Amino acid sequence: MICEFCGGQTTKKKVKRQHWLHRRLYIVENVEAEVCSECGERYFHAKVLDGIDNLLESIHTVKEKLEVEVVRL
């Protein structure tokens, strides 16, 4: 796949993704993405994103909980 931002070539990698669902933030590990070797832009296939939604809406194992601050400029 060609990166639409810089024209670089992408390769499949497993990455962490920050994912919002129902006003909750999740960090999902081991997500397949196409990652640009030049600029690092990440592309996720719709099936992968739908799979994350389905996982998070079902009973799932929580590896760790983190505290996150929301700050306004």
C-alpha positions as CSV (number, residue, x, y, z in Angstrom):
1,M,0.0,0.0,0.0
2,I,1.2,3.5,-0.7
3,C,0.9,6.2,2.0
4,E,-1.4,8.9,1.0
5,F,0.5,11.5,3.0
6,C,4.1,11.1,1.9
7,G,4.0,8.4,-0.9
8,G,6.1,5.9,1.1
9,Q,5.5,2.2,1.2
10,T,3.6,0.6,4.0
11,T,4.1,-2.8,5.7
12,K,1.9,-4.8,8.0
13,K,2.8,-4.5,11.7
14,K,1.3,-5.1,15.1
15,V,0.8,-1.8,16.9
16,K,-1.0,-0.3,20.0
17,R,-4.1,1.6,19.2
18,Q,-5.9,4.2,21.2
19,H,-9.6,3.5,20.6
20,W,-12.7,5.4,21.8
21,L,-15.9,3.6,22.3
22,H,-19.0,4.8,24.1
23,R,-17.1,7.8,25.6
24,R,-14.4,5.4,27.0
25,L,-10.8,5.3,26.0
26,Y,-9.1,2.0,25.5
27,I,-5.5,1.1,24.6
28,V,-5.6,-2.1,22.5
29,E,-2.3,-4.0,21.9
30,N,-1.4,-6.3,19.0
31,V,-3.6,-4.6,16.4
32,E,-2.7,-5.2,12.8
33,A,-2.0,-2.1,10.8
34,E,-0.3,-0.9,7.6
35,V,2.5,1.4,8.8
36,C,4.3,3.8,6.5
37,S,8.1,3.1,6.6
38,E,8.8,6.8,5.8
39,C,6.5,8.9,8.0
40,G,4.9,6.3,10.3
41,E,1.3,7.0,9.4
42,R,-0.9,4.0,10.3
43,Y,-3.8,2.6,8.4
44,F,-6.4,0.2,9.9
45,H,-8.7,-2.0,7.8
46,A,-12.4,-1.6,8.6
47,K,-12.6,-5.3,9.6
48,V,-9.9,-4.8,12.2
49,L,-11.7,-1.7,13.7
50,D,-15.0,-3.6,13.7
51,G,-13.3,-6.5,15.5
52,I,-12.0,-4.1,18.2
53,D,-15.5,-2.7,18.7
54,N,-16.9,-6.3,19.0
55,L,-14.2,-7.3,21.5
56,L,-14.7,-4.2,23.7
57,E,-18.5,-4.6,23.7
58,S,-18.2,-8.2,24.9
59,I,-16.6,-9.6,28.1
60,H,-12.9,-9.2,27.7
61,T,-9.7,-9.6,29.7
62,V,-8.3,-6.3,31.0
63,K,-4.5,-6.4,31.1
64,E,-4.0,-3.2,33.1
65,K,-5.9,0.0,34.1
66,L,-4.4,3.4,33.7
67,E,-5.4,6.8,35.0
68,V,-5.7,9.5,32.4
69,E,-5.9,13.2,32.9
70,V,-8.0,15.5,30.6
71,V,-6.6,19.0,30.4
72,R,-8.1,22.0,28.6
73,L,-5.8,24.6,27.0
